[in-house]
């Protein structure tokens, strides 16, 4: 994968969560990403941005999830930060690429089910480019209404099993998810849903290869 990323030579890399596994007892939990970042950083300095998924945030909603030991998320985010990754916990940063200014927002996973995007991230500037990183694609209506021009998301694992002419079969939101993996359009917003690289908690993929998504932005 390092060779593939280096061949692309991306301006930025975005990661939309669930890099930890949903267990208290998995050894070296989350180290796959750490090793990848270490190898990438040996020869390159790609800007990398990260938001959490439910596997990282599970401790904080004990009524619904009991994934992580206390401190796991914070320790993991510190490791990522030490490797140069910018963790966006309900935060915004501005990046400039080829003289183009882009507002990059990170919406951390919120397992209460209340997205409250404007309260957490503020208002967008409709005269600027606004890119949102958010783990769950199922709030695309809210993302579009808020003013996201482009959304990067994941979570669904591509629907795990993919059927011809139908798409993904099952995800964390149930059977035949609307946003299983691909490019989606709503009014003035686009959303890219990656099928991801892993297969936890169910070690199964059928007609559903892992993927690294390459996106090229062009001015009008």
Secondary structure by P-SEA (a helix, b strand, c coil): caaaaaaaccccccccccccccccccccccaaaaaaaaaaacccccbbbbbbccccccccccccccccccaaaaaaaaaaaaacccccccbbbbbbcccbbbbbbbbccccccccccccccccccccbbbbbbbccccaaaaaaaacccbbbbbccccccccccccccccccccccccccccccccccbbbbbbcccccccccccccccccbbbbbbbcc
